[in-house]
Every structure is written in structure tokens, then in C-alpha cells.
Amino acid sequence: MVTYPAKKTMEINPDNGIMEELRKRAEADKNDKSVKDLVLLLFETALLTSGFSLDDPNMFAGRIHRMLKLGLSIDKEETGGDEDMPLLSCQLFIVMKKFWCHLMLKCS
């Protein structure tokens, strides 16, 4: 019996409150690292809840820690600072670009 890998599909509801708020924040500041972290967390959480594994769980954990610090109003100086966000793999970059495009409602 031949088995094929599952196709990854993510459906986005643009009317969802989370999506609306992410879009507003992204429009206000396209370089906001917290918005980028939240978008990636949303994507990676969807992967995990769909039964897939993450390529780099340490990056996921780092994003969670940054969001926890943000939610707890902990300054970077108090914790020794955060390193720059790591570069995305080419494949993940393409997926996230499509996701970001849809989020910004500027798809062609």
C-alpha cells in the first residue's frame, strides 16, 4: 500500500477577531516584531494542532517566551535582551509570505 504525505492547508477567516487585530497592527507598523511573532505563532500552532511537527521547536519556544515577556511587560534590558529574529527557511518564507499577503488583504 502506498501512502502519501498529508497536504498542509491553512484556511484563514479574515472576519475572525484575531485576524482583524493582526491586520490593523500590521498596517500601523509593518516592521513590528511582535506582530510577526504572533503571525508565526498562529501558523505554527495551526501546524501543531493539525498533527504536524515543527522544523525548529526552539524557534517556536523563543517566540512564546518573547510573547510572555511582552504580556508581562518585561523589558529586554531586564532579561539580558533578545537576539534578532532568525531567518526563515525558503519554504517557510514562501508560505508565510502568502499568509502575510492574505492577512494584509493585498493579494493579487
DSSP file (Angstrom, degrees, kcal/mol; ACC not computed):
  #  RESIDUE AA STRUCTURE BP1 BP2  ACC     N-H-->O    O-->H-N    N-H-->O    O-->H-N    TCO  KAPPA ALPHA  PHI   PSI    X-CA   Y-CA   Z-CA
    1    1 A M              0   0    0      0, 0.0     2,-0.4     0, 0.0     0, 0.0   0.000 360.0 360.0 360.0 131.7    0.0    0.0    0.0
    2    2 A V        -     0   0    0      2,-0.0     2,-0.4     0, 0.0     0, 0.0  -0.777 360.0-163.3 -94.0 131.4    1.4    3.4   -1.0
    3    3 A T        -     0   0    0     -2,-0.4     0, 0.0     0, 0.0     0, 0.0  -0.920   3.3-153.6-114.7 144.1    1.0    6.3    1.4
    4    4 A Y        -     0   0    0     -2,-0.4     3,-0.1     1,-0.0    -2,-0.0  -0.886  27.7-102.0-114.5 144.6    1.3    9.9    0.5
    5    5 A P        -     0   0    0      0, 0.0     2,-0.1     0, 0.0    -1,-0.0  -0.331  47.4 -98.7 -63.2 147.0    2.3   12.7    2.9
    6    6 A A        -     0   0    0      1,-0.1     2,-0.4     0, 0.0     0, 0.0  -0.389  34.0-121.2 -66.9 140.2   -0.6   14.9    4.1
    7    7 A K        -     0   0    0     -2,-0.1     2,-0.6    -3,-0.1    -1,-0.1  -0.710  23.5-131.0 -83.7 130.7   -1.0   18.1    2.2
    8    8 A K        +     0   0    0     -2,-0.4     2,-0.4     2,-0.0    39,-0.0  -0.731  32.6 172.3 -87.2 120.7   -0.8   21.1    4.5
    9    9 A T        -     0   0    0     -2,-0.6     2,-0.5     2,-0.0    -2,-0.0  -0.996  13.9-166.6-130.3 130.9   -3.7   23.5    4.1
   10   10 A M        -     0   0    0     -2,-0.4     2,-0.4     2,-0.0    -2,-0.0  -0.968   7.0-157.2-120.4 121.0   -4.5   26.5    6.2
   11   11 A E        -     0   0    0     -2,-0.5     2,-0.5     2,-0.0    -2,-0.0  -0.794   8.5-156.8 -96.0 137.7   -7.8   28.3    6.0
   12   12 A I        -     0   0    0     -2,-0.4     3,-0.1     7,-0.0    -2,-0.0  -0.957   9.1-155.9-119.8 127.0   -8.0   31.9    7.1
   13   13 A N    >   -     0   0    0     -2,-0.5     3,-1.8     1,-0.1     6,-0.3  -0.872   5.4-165.1 -98.8 104.1  -11.2   33.6    8.2
   14   14 A P  T 3  S+     0   0    0      0, 0.0    -1,-0.1     0, 0.0     9,-0.1   0.670  86.2  60.9 -66.0 -14.4  -10.5   37.3    7.6
   15   15 A D  T 3  S+     0   0    0      4,-0.1     2,-0.1    -3,-0.1    -2,-0.0   0.519  77.1 114.5 -88.8  -5.4  -13.5   38.2    9.8
   16   16 A N  S <> S-     0   0    0     -3,-1.8     4,-2.6     1,-0.1     5,-0.2  -0.401  74.7-126.0 -64.6 140.1  -12.0   36.5   12.9
   17   17 A G  H  > S+     0   0    0      1,-0.2     4,-2.3     2,-0.2     5,-0.2   0.857 109.6  51.9 -57.9 -38.3  -11.2   39.0   15.7
   18   18 A I  H  > S+     0   0    0      2,-0.2     4,-2.6     1,-0.2    -1,-0.2   0.933 111.0  47.1 -63.6 -45.6   -7.6   37.8   15.9
   19   19 A M  H  > S+     0   0    0     -6,-0.3     4,-2.4     1,-0.2    -2,-0.2   0.907 111.5  51.2 -64.4 -41.5   -7.1   38.2   12.2
   20   20 A E  H  X S+     0   0    0     -4,-2.6     4,-2.3     2,-0.2    -1,-0.2   0.923 112.1  46.1 -61.7 -43.9   -8.7   41.7   12.2
   21   21 A E  H  X S+     0   0    0     -4,-2.3     4,-2.5     2,-0.2     5,-0.2   0.903 112.1  50.6 -67.8 -40.3   -6.5   42.9   15.0
   22   22 A L  H  X S+     0   0    0     -4,-2.6     4,-2.5     1,-0.2    -1,-0.2   0.905 110.6  50.2 -62.2 -40.5   -3.3   41.5   13.4
   23   23 A R  H  X S+     0   0    0     -4,-2.4     4,-2.4     2,-0.2    -2,-0.2   0.925 110.7  49.0 -62.7 -44.8   -4.2   43.2   10.2
   24   24 A K  H  X S+     0   0    0     -4,-2.3     4,-1.9     1,-0.2    -2,-0.2   0.927 113.9  45.3 -60.7 -45.9   -4.7   46.5   12.0
   25   25 A R  H  X S+     0   0    0     -4,-2.5     4,-1.9     1,-0.2    -1,-0.2   0.878 112.3  51.5 -67.6 -36.9   -1.4   46.3   13.8
   26   26 A A  H  < S+     0   0    0     -4,-2.5    -1,-0.2    -5,-0.2    -2,-0.2   0.889 109.9  49.6 -66.5 -38.7    0.4   45.2   10.7
   27   27 A E  H  < S+     0   0    0     -4,-2.4     3,-0.3     1,-0.2    -1,-0.2   0.864 110.0  51.7 -66.6 -35.3   -1.0   48.2    8.8
   28   28 A A  H  < S+     0   0    0     -4,-1.9     2,-0.3     1,-0.3    -2,-0.2   0.870 132.7   5.2 -69.7 -37.1    0.1   50.5   11.6
   29   29 A D    ><  -     0   0    0     -4,-1.9     3,-1.6    -5,-0.1    -1,-0.3  -0.775  59.0-169.9-152.5 101.0    3.7   49.2   11.6
   30   30 A K  T 3  S+     0   0    0     -3,-0.3    -4,-0.1     1,-0.3    -3,-0.1   0.637  90.6  53.1 -67.5 -14.3    4.8   46.7    9.0
   31   31 A N  T 3  S+     0   0    0     -5,-0.0     2,-0.5     4,-0.0    -1,-0.3   0.223  72.7 133.7-105.5  13.6    8.1   46.2   10.9
   32   32 A D    <>  -     0   0    0     -3,-1.6     4,-1.8     1,-0.2     3,-0.3  -0.525  43.2-158.7 -69.2 113.8    6.6   45.3   14.3
   33   33 A K  H  > S+     0   0    0     -2,-0.5     4,-2.7     1,-0.2     5,-0.2   0.833  89.7  58.0 -64.6 -32.6    8.4   42.2   15.6
   34   34 A S  H  > S+     0   0    0      2,-0.2     4,-2.4     1,-0.2    -1,-0.2   0.881 105.8  49.3 -67.9 -35.4    5.6   41.3   17.9
   35   35 A V  H  > S+     0   0    0     -3,-0.3     4,-2.5     2,-0.2    -1,-0.2   0.923 111.8  49.0 -66.4 -43.3    3.1   41.2   15.0
   36   36 A K  H  X S+     0   0    0     -4,-1.8     4,-2.4     1,-0.2    -2,-0.2   0.922 111.8  49.3 -61.3 -43.3    5.5   39.0   13.1
   37   37 A D  H  X S+     0   0    0     -4,-2.7     4,-2.7     1,-0.2    -2,-0.2   0.918 111.3  49.3 -60.7 -44.0    5.9   36.7   16.1
   38   38 A L  H  X S+     0   0    0     -4,-2.4     4,-2.4     2,-0.2    -2,-0.2   0.893 110.4  49.9 -65.1 -39.8    2.1   36.5   16.5
   39   39 A V  H  X S+     0   0    0     -4,-2.5     4,-2.2     2,-0.2    -1,-0.2   0.934 113.6  45.8 -63.8 -45.3    1.6   35.6   12.9
   40   40 A L  H  X S+     0   0    0     -4,-2.4     4,-3.0     1,-0.2     5,-0.2   0.893 111.8  51.9 -65.2 -39.0    4.2   32.9   13.0
   41   41 A L  H  X S+     0   0    0     -4,-2.7     4,-2.6     2,-0.2     5,-0.2   0.903 109.3  50.5 -62.8 -40.7    2.8   31.6   16.3
   42   42 A L  H  X S+     0   0    0     -4,-2.4     4,-1.9     2,-0.2    -2,-0.2   0.929 113.8  44.8 -61.5 -45.8   -0.6   31.4   14.8
   43   43 A F  H  X S+     0   0    0     -4,-2.2     4,-1.9     2,-0.2    -2,-0.2   0.939 115.7  45.6 -64.2 -48.9    0.8   29.5   11.8
   44   44 A E  H  X S+     0   0    0     -4,-3.0     4,-2.5     1,-0.2    -2,-0.2   0.858 111.0  53.2 -67.2 -34.9    2.9   27.1   13.9
   45   45 A T  H  X S+     0   0    0     -4,-2.6     4,-2.8    -5,-0.2    -1,-0.2   0.896 107.3  52.2 -65.2 -39.2    0.1   26.5   16.3
   46   46 A A  H  X S+     0   0    0     -4,-1.9     4,-1.1    -5,-0.2    -2,-0.2   0.898 109.4  50.3 -62.3 -40.0   -2.2   25.5   13.4
   47   47 A L  H  <>S+     0   0    0     -4,-1.9     5,-2.5     2,-0.2     3,-0.4   0.946 112.5  46.2 -60.8 -48.3    0.5   23.1   12.3
   48   48 A L  H ><5S+     0   0    0     -4,-2.5     3,-1.6     1,-0.2    -2,-0.2   0.914 111.7  49.6 -63.5 -44.2    0.8   21.5   15.7
   49   49 A T  H 3<5S+     0   0    0     -4,-2.8    -1,-0.2     1,-0.3    -2,-0.2   0.701 107.2  57.0 -70.8 -16.9   -3.0   21.2   16.2
   50   50 A S  T 3<5S-     0   0    0     -4,-1.1    -1,-0.3    -3,-0.4    -2,-0.2   0.396 124.3-102.6 -91.6   2.4   -3.3   19.6   12.8
   51   51 A G  T < 5S+     0   0    0     -3,-1.6    -3,-0.2     1,-0.3     2,-0.2   0.538  80.1 126.6  93.2   7.0   -0.8   16.9   13.8
   52   52 A F      < -     0   0    0     -5,-2.5    -1,-0.3    -6,-0.2     2,-0.3  -0.529  53.1-126.3 -92.3 163.9    2.3   18.1   12.1
   53   53 A S        -     0   0    0     -2,-0.2     2,-0.3    -3,-0.1    -1,-0.0  -0.722  21.5-112.4-106.9 161.7    5.7   18.7   13.7
   54   54 A L        -     0   0    0     -2,-0.3   -10,-0.0     1,-0.1    -1,-0.0  -0.690  10.4-138.0 -93.2 144.8    7.7   21.9   13.6
   55   55 A D  S    S+     0   0    0     -2,-0.3    -1,-0.1     1,-0.3    -2,-0.0   0.874 100.4  19.1 -65.4 -37.6   11.1   22.1   11.8
   56   56 A D    >>  +     0   0    0      1,-0.1     4,-1.3    -3,-0.0     3,-0.9  -0.746  62.7 178.9-138.4  88.3   12.6   24.1   14.7
   57   57 A P  H 3> S+     0   0    0      0, 0.0     4,-2.5     0, 0.0     5,-0.2   0.766  82.3  65.0 -61.3 -24.7   10.7   23.8   18.0
   58   58 A N  H 3> S+     0   0    0      2,-0.2     4,-2.2     1,-0.2     5,-0.1   0.875 100.0  50.0 -66.5 -36.6   13.3   26.1   19.6
   59   59 A M  H <> S+     0   0    0     -3,-0.9     4,-2.1     2,-0.2    -1,-0.2   0.908 110.5  50.8 -65.4 -40.9   12.3   29.0   17.4
   60   60 A F  H  X S+     0   0    0     -4,-1.3     4,-2.3     1,-0.2    -2,-0.2   0.933 111.0  48.0 -60.0 -47.6    8.7   28.3   18.4
   61   61 A A  H  X S+     0   0    0     -4,-2.5     4,-2.5     1,-0.2    -1,-0.2   0.885 109.2  54.0 -62.1 -39.4    9.6   28.3   22.1
   62   62 A G  H  X S+     0   0    0     -4,-2.2     4,-2.3     2,-0.2    -1,-0.2   0.898 108.4  49.0 -61.8 -41.0   11.6   31.5   21.6
   63   63 A R  H  X S+     0   0    0     -4,-2.1     4,-2.4     2,-0.2    -2,-0.2   0.912 110.1  51.5 -64.6 -42.1    8.5   33.3   20.2
   64   64 A I  H  X S+     0   0    0     -4,-2.3     4,-2.4     1,-0.2    -2,-0.2   0.930 110.3  49.2 -59.8 -44.9    6.4   32.0   23.1
   65   65 A H  H  X S+     0   0    0     -4,-2.5     4,-2.5     1,-0.2    -1,-0.2   0.906 110.2  50.4 -62.8 -41.7    8.9   33.4   25.5
   66   66 A R  H  X S+     0   0    0     -4,-2.3     4,-2.3     1,-0.2    -1,-0.2   0.906 111.7  48.1 -62.7 -40.5    9.0   36.8   23.7
   67   67 A M  H  X S+     0   0    0     -4,-2.4     4,-2.7     2,-0.2    -2,-0.2   0.872 110.4  51.7 -68.7 -36.3    5.2   37.0   23.8
   68   68 A L  H  X S+     0   0    0     -4,-2.4     4,-2.0     2,-0.2    -2,-0.2   0.927 110.6  48.3 -63.5 -44.6    5.2   36.1   27.5
   69   69 A K  H  <>S+     0   0    0     -4,-2.5     5,-2.8     2,-0.2     4,-0.3   0.912 112.6  49.1 -61.1 -42.0    7.7   38.9   28.2
   70   70 A L  H ><5S+     0   0    0     -4,-2.3     3,-1.2     1,-0.2    -2,-0.2   0.932 111.7  48.2 -63.0 -46.1    5.6   41.3   26.2
   71   71 A G  H 3<5S+     0   0    0     -4,-2.7    -1,-0.2     1,-0.3    -2,-0.2   0.802 115.1  45.3 -64.7 -29.6    2.4   40.2   28.0
   72   72 A L  T 3<5S-     0   0    0     -4,-2.0    -1,-0.3    -5,-0.2    -2,-0.2   0.372 111.3-121.8 -94.2   3.5    4.1   40.6   31.4
   73   73 A S  T < 5 +     0   0    0     -3,-1.2     2,-0.6    -4,-0.3    -3,-0.2   0.889  52.5 162.7  56.3  44.2    5.7   44.0   30.4
   74   74 A I      < -     0   0    0     -5,-2.8    -1,-0.2    -6,-0.1    -2,-0.1  -0.850  33.8-131.3 -95.0 122.6    9.2   42.7   31.0
   75   75 A D     >  -     0   0    0     -2,-0.6     4,-0.8     1,-0.1     3,-0.2  -0.320  13.4-122.1 -70.8 154.2   11.8   44.9   29.3
   76   76 A K  T >4>S+     0   0    0      1,-0.2     5,-3.0     2,-0.2     3,-0.8   0.880 112.9  57.5 -60.6 -39.1   14.6   43.5   27.1
   77   77 A E  G >45S+     0   0    0      1,-0.2     3,-0.8     3,-0.2    -1,-0.2   0.852 100.4  57.3 -62.7 -34.4   17.2   45.1   29.4
   78   78 A E  G 345S+     0   0    0      1,-0.2    -1,-0.2    -3,-0.2    -2,-0.2   0.775 114.3  37.5 -67.7 -25.7   15.8   43.3   32.5
   79   79 A T  G <<5S-     0   0    0     -4,-0.8    -1,-0.2    -3,-0.8    -2,-0.2   0.271 122.8 -95.0-112.0  10.7   16.3   39.9   30.9
   80   80 A G  T < 5S-     0   0    0     -3,-0.8    -3,-0.2    -4,-0.4    -4,-0.1   0.496  70.2 -83.8  91.2   2.4   19.6   40.5   29.0
   81   81 A G      < -     0   0    0     -5,-3.0     2,-0.4    -6,-0.2    -4,-0.1   0.101  44.4 -91.0  85.2 160.7   18.0   41.4   25.7
   82   82 A D        -     0   0    0    -16,-0.0     2,-0.1     3,-0.0     3,-0.1  -0.881  32.5-124.3-109.8 142.3   16.7   39.3   22.8
   83   83 A E        -     0   0    0     -2,-0.4    -2,-0.0     1,-0.2    -1,-0.0  -0.404  46.9 -79.8 -75.0 162.8   18.7   38.3   19.8
   84   84 A D        -     0   0    0      1,-0.1    -1,-0.2    -2,-0.1     3,-0.1  -0.218  57.1 -89.7 -60.6 154.3   17.4   39.2   16.4
   85   85 A M        -     0   0    0      1,-0.1    -1,-0.1    -3,-0.1     3,-0.1  -0.458  50.6-111.9 -65.5 135.4   14.7   37.0   15.0
   86   86 A P        -     0   0    0      0, 0.0    -1,-0.1     0, 0.0     2,-0.1  -0.276  35.1 -95.7 -68.9 156.1   16.3   34.1   13.0
   87   87 A L        -     0   0    0      1,-0.1     2,-0.2    -3,-0.1     6,-0.0  -0.393  39.7-117.5 -69.3 147.5   15.9   34.0    9.2
   88   88 A L        -     0   0    0      1,-0.1    -1,-0.1    -2,-0.1     2,-0.0  -0.570  27.8-106.9 -83.8 148.8   13.1   31.9    7.8
   89   89 A S     >  -     0   0    0     -2,-0.2     4,-2.7     1,-0.1     5,-0.2  -0.349  35.5-109.1 -65.8 158.9   13.8   28.9    5.6
   90   90 A C  H  > S+     0   0    0      1,-0.2     4,-2.0     2,-0.2     5,-0.1   0.910 117.5  46.9 -59.1 -46.1   12.9   29.4    2.0
   91   91 A Q  H  > S+     0   0    0      1,-0.2     4,-2.0     2,-0.2    -1,-0.2   0.926 114.9  45.2 -65.3 -45.5    9.9   27.1    2.0
   92   92 A L  H  > S+     0   0    0      1,-0.2     4,-3.0     2,-0.2     5,-0.2   0.875 109.8  56.9 -65.9 -35.9    8.5   28.6    5.2
   93   93 A F  H  X S+     0   0    0     -4,-2.7     4,-2.5     2,-0.2    -1,-0.2   0.917 106.6  48.9 -60.2 -43.1    9.2   32.1    3.9
   94   94 A I  H  X S+     0   0    0     -4,-2.0     4,-2.0     2,-0.2    -1,-0.2   0.924 113.5  46.4 -62.9 -45.3    7.0   31.4    0.8
   95   95 A V  H  X S+     0   0    0     -4,-2.0     4,-2.3     1,-0.2    -2,-0.2   0.932 114.8  46.6 -62.5 -46.0    4.2   30.1    3.0
   96   96 A M  H  X S+     0   0    0     -4,-3.0     4,-3.3     1,-0.2     5,-0.2   0.844 108.3  56.1 -67.8 -32.9    4.4   33.0    5.4
   97   97 A K  H  X S+     0   0    0     -4,-2.5     4,-2.6    -5,-0.2    -1,-0.2   0.925 109.9  45.7 -63.6 -43.0    4.6   35.5    2.5
   98   98 A K  H  X S+     0   0    0     -4,-2.0     4,-2.4     2,-0.2    -2,-0.2   0.916 114.8  48.0 -64.0 -42.5    1.3   34.1    1.2
   99   99 A F  H  X S+     0   0    0     -4,-2.3     4,-2.5     2,-0.2    -2,-0.2   0.932 113.3  47.0 -62.8 -46.8   -0.2   34.1    4.7
  100  100 A W  H  X S+     0   0    0     -4,-3.3     4,-2.5     2,-0.2    -2,-0.2   0.896 110.6  53.2 -62.5 -41.6    1.0   37.7    5.3
  101  101 A C  H  X>S+     0   0    0     -4,-2.6     5,-1.9    -5,-0.2     4,-0.5   0.928 111.5  45.3 -59.8 -45.8   -0.3   38.8    1.9
  102  102 A H  H ><5S+     0   0    0     -4,-2.4     3,-0.9     1,-0.2    -2,-0.2   0.897 111.0  53.9 -65.3 -39.3   -3.7   37.3    2.7
  103  103 A L  H 3<5S+     0   0    0     -4,-2.5    -2,-0.2     1,-0.3    -1,-0.2   0.901 110.5  45.6 -61.0 -41.7   -3.6   38.9    6.2
  104  104 A M  H 3<5S-     0   0    0     -4,-2.5    -1,-0.3    -5,-0.1    -2,-0.2   0.522 106.4-131.8 -80.8  -5.1   -2.9   42.3    4.6
  105  105 A L  T <<5S+     0   0    0     -3,-0.9    -3,-0.2    -4,-0.5    -2,-0.1   0.842  74.5 117.5  56.6  36.8   -5.7   41.7    2.1
  106  106 A K      < +     0   0    0     -5,-1.9    -4,-0.1     2,-0.0    -1,-0.1  -0.043  33.3 142.4-121.0  30.4   -3.4   42.8   -0.7
  107  107 A C              0   0    0     -6,-0.3    -9,-0.0     1,-0.1    -5,-0.0  -0.423 360.0 360.0 -72.2 145.9   -3.3   39.5   -2.7
  108  108 A S              0   0    0     -2,-0.1    -1,-0.1     0, 0.0    -7,-0.0   0.437 360.0 360.0 -98.9 360.0   -3.2   39.8   -6.4
